[in-house]
Amino acid sequence: MSDLVLTARDISAGYGDEDVLHGVSVDVPRGAIVAVIGPNGSGKSTLLKTMYGLVPTRRGRVMLFDPGGRAVDLTGLKPNRITALGVNMVPQLANVFPEMSVLENLEIGALPVPERFAEQMERVLASFPMLGAMLRKRAATLSGGQRQMLGVARAMMSAPRVLILDEPSAGLAPAVLEEVFARVKAINQAGVSILMVEQKARQCLAMADYGYVLDQGRNRLEGAGPALLEDPEVVRLYLGVRSGREGSRL
C-alpha cells in the first residue's frame, strides 16, 4: 500500500518472559480506517499498546511518516512523545480521568499542543456536542457511552494524524455503539487515519478500508475490509454462523 502514515514491521513483544506477538506487520495508509480482528488472546490489544509505546518492542520497528513522506522511528519512544509526534490512543479501559471534570480531561488532552487549545476545543465540541453541556461534570458521573465519547474527544484534543482505538464498543448498548462508530467515521472523514481493534468484527470490517486478522500472535489473513467479510475462512473461523450462513462470534 502506498502513502503510508503508520507502519509496524515484524513486531515481537509480550509480557515477562513470554512473547505475545510473533513478527506481526500492519500498515495504515494515510486517510484510511484499518481494522484488526481475531479471537481472544490473539494479540490485538498488545499490538496497539506496542505501537503506542505502552509495551516494549522486542523486535521490529514502528514508523510514522509525515505528509512529506519523511520517516520517524517510534520504536522505543514513550507514549507522551508519540502523542506529540501525531499519534494518540484511546485504550479500552481507563481512557478518562474519572475524578476530573470533562473540561479538565479535555485540557489534559491538549497538553501536547497548548498553542492550539482554543482551536481544538472548538473542533472537538463541534464533533461531540453532547460534551458542551457537561464540561463541569466529573467524568465518573457520565454514562458508559458518554465516557467513551469523552475518551475519544480527549485524544482528539492533541490534533492527532493517527488515532488508535482499542475496542471502542466494549460494554456499550447497541444504540450507543452505532453513535460511537458514526463518530469514528466522521473523525476519519475529517482527515484522521484510524487503526482500530474491535470485538464487533462485522461492523468493524464493514467500515474499514483494510483489515488484518491475527491468530496466536501472528498475521493470519489481510485484505480490504468488505472483502474479508466475504472471505470463507474469515466467516468460518472468526465470524461464526448465523441463519445457516454467517454469524457474529466476534
C-alpha positions in Angstrom: 0.0 0.0 0.0 1.3 3.4 -0.9 1.3 6.7 1.0 1.5 5.1 4.5 1.2 7.2 7.6 2.0 4.5 10.2 3.5 1.0 9.8 4.7 -1.8 12.1 7.2 -4.3 10.7 8.0 -7.7 12.1 6.8 -6.8 15.6 7.6 -9.2 18.5 6.5 -8.1 22.0 5.0 -9.5 25.2 5.0 -9.6 28.9 7.6 -11.1 31.2 9.4 -13.9 29.5 6.6 -14.7 27.1 6.1 -13.2 23.6 2.5 -12.5 22.6 3.3 -11.1 19.2 5.5 -13.1 16.8 6.6 -11.0 13.8 3.3 -9.1 13.2 3.2 -6.4 10.5 0.5 -3.9 9.7 0.2 -0.8 7.5 -2.0 2.2 8.0 -2.4 4.2 4.7 -3.0 7.9 5.0 -6.7 8.7 5.5 -7.7 5.1 5.9 -9.6 3.1 8.6 -7.6 -0.1 9.3 -9.3 -2.9 11.4 -7.5 -5.6 13.4 -9.7 -8.6 14.3 -9.1 -12.1 15.7 -10.1 -14.4 18.5 -9.5 -13.5 22.2 -5.8 -13.8 23.1 -4.6 -13.3 19.5 -2.5 -10.3 20.5 -4.7 -7.5 19.1 -4.6 -5.1 22.1 -0.9 -6.0 22.7 -0.2 -4.9 19.1 -1.8 -1.5 19.7 -0.1 -1.0 23.0 3.3 -1.9 21.4 2.8 0.6 18.6 1.9 3.3 21.1 4.9 2.6 23.4 3.0 1.1 26.3 4.6 -2.4 25.7 8.3 -2.5 24.8 9.1 -3.7 21.3 11.4 -6.7 21.4 12.0 -7.0 17.7 10.8 -5.0 14.7 10.2 -1.3 14.0 7.2 1.1 14.3 7.5 4.0 11.8 5.4 7.2 11.4 5.5 9.1 8.1 4.9 12.9 7.9 3.0 14.4 5.0 6.2 14.8 3.0 7.0 11.1 3.4 9.8 11.5 5.9 10.0 8.6 8.3 10.1 9.0 12.1 11.1 5.9 14.1 8.6 5.5 17.0 10.3 2.3 18.3 11.2 2.6 22.0 9.6 6.1 22.4 7.4 6.9 25.4 3.7 7.4 24.8 3.8 11.2 25.5 6.5 11.6 22.8 4.5 9.5 20.4 1.4 11.7 21.1 3.5 14.8 20.4 4.5 13.4 17.1 0.9 13.0 16.0 -0.3 9.5 17.2 -2.8 9.1 20.0 -4.6 6.1 21.5 -7.9 5.5 23.3 -7.5 2.4 25.4 -10.4 0.0 26.1 -10.3 0.8 29.8 -9.2 3.8 31.9 -9.5 6.1 29.0 -10.6 9.1 31.1 -9.6 10.6 34.4 -12.8 9.9 36.4 -12.3 12.4 39.3 -11.6 15.2 36.9 -14.2 17.3 35.1 -15.0 16.8 31.4 -13.2 20.1 30.8 -10.1 19.1 32.7 -10.0 15.9 30.7 -10.0 17.9 27.5 -7.4 20.3 28.8 -5.1 17.4 29.6 -5.7 16.0 26.1 -4.4 19.3 24.7 -1.1 19.4 26.6 1.0 18.3 23.6 -0.4 21.3 21.6 -1.1 24.0 24.1 -0.9 26.7 21.5 -3.8 25.1 19.6 -6.1 24.6 22.7 -8.9 27.0 21.6 -8.9 25.7 18.0 -9.0 22.1 19.1 -11.6 22.8 21.7 -13.9 24.3 19.1 -13.4 21.4 16.8 -13.9 18.8 19.4 -17.1 20.3 20.8 -18.4 20.6 17.3 -17.8 16.9 16.8 -19.0 15.9 20.3 -21.8 18.5 21.0 -23.1 16.5 23.9 -20.0 17.3 25.9 -20.6 21.0 25.7 -23.3 20.8 28.4 -21.2 18.5 30.6 -17.9 20.5 30.9 -18.2 20.9 34.7 -19.4 17.4 35.4 -17.0 14.8 36.8 -16.2 12.2 34.3 -17.1 9.5 36.8 -20.8 10.7 36.6 -21.1 10.1 32.9 -22.7 7.0 31.3 -20.5 4.4 29.7 -21.3 5.8 26.3 -20.6 9.4 27.4 -17.2 8.3 28.9 -16.3 6.6 25.7 -17.1 9.7 23.7 -15.0 11.7 26.2 -12.1 9.4 25.8 -12.1 9.8 22.1 -12.6 13.6 22.4 -9.7 13.8 24.9 -7.4 12.1 22.4 -8.6 14.4 19.6 -7.6 17.4 21.6 -3.9 16.6 20.7 -4.8 17.0 17.0 -3.5 13.6 16.0 -2.9 12.5 12.5 -3.4 8.8 13.5 -5.9 7.7 16.2 -5.6 4.2 17.7 -8.8 2.7 19.2 -8.8 -0.4 21.3 -12.3 -1.9 21.3 -14.4 1.4 21.4 -17.6 -0.6 21.6 -16.7 -2.6 24.7 -19.7 -2.7 27.2 -21.9 -0.3 25.1 -25.5 -0.7 24.3 -26.3 -1.2 20.5 -27.7 2.3 20.1 -24.7 3.9 21.7 -22.4 1.6 19.7 -23.8 3.0 16.4 -23.2 6.5 17.6 -19.6 5.7 18.5 -19.0 4.2 15.1 -20.6 7.2 13.5 -18.2 9.5 15.3 -15.2 7.3 14.3 -16.3 7.6 10.6 -16.7 11.4 11.0 -13.2 11.7 12.5 -11.8 9.7 9.6 -13.6 11.8 7.1 -12.0 14.9 8.6 -8.6 13.5 7.7 -7.5 11.4 10.7 -6.2 7.9 9.9 -7.7 5.2 12.2 -6.2 1.9 13.5 -8.8 0.0 15.4 -9.2 -3.2 17.3 -12.9 -4.1 17.7 -14.8 -7.0 19.1 -17.7 -6.3 16.8 -15.8 -7.7 13.8 -18.7 -7.4 11.3 -19.3 -3.7 11.9 -15.6 -3.0 12.1 -14.7 -4.7 8.8 -17.8 -3.1 7.0 -16.4 0.4 7.8 -12.8 -0.4 7.3 -10.8 0.3 4.2 -8.4 -2.6 5.0 -8.3 -5.3 7.7 -5.9 -7.7 9.3 -6.8 -11.0 11.1 -4.4 -12.0 13.9 -4.3 -15.6 15.3 -2.0 -16.7 18.1 0.1 -13.5 17.8 0.7 -13.8 14.1 -0.7 -12.4 10.8 -3.3 -14.9 9.5 -5.2 -13.0 6.8 -5.4 -9.5 5.4 -7.4 -7.6 2.7 -9.9 -5.0 2.0 -12.4 -4.8 4.9 -15.6 -5.7 2.9 -13.7 -8.5 1.1 -12.7 -10.1 4.4 -16.4 -10.1 5.4 -17.0 -12.4 2.4 -13.9 -14.5 2.8 -15.0 -18.1 3.6 -12.1 -18.6 6.0 -12.9 -15.4 7.9 -16.6 -16.3 8.1 -15.9 -19.9 9.2 -13.2 -19.2 11.8 -14.0 -15.7 13.1 -17.5 -14.6 12.2 -19.4 -17.7 13.2 -22.6 -18.9 11.6 -25.9 -17.1 11.5 -29.1 -18.3 9.8 -27.2 -21.1 8.1 -24.5 -18.8 6.7 -22.8 -16.0 8.6 -22.7 -15.0 12.2 -21.2 -12.6 14.7 -19.0 -14.5 17.1 -16.6 -11.5 17.3 
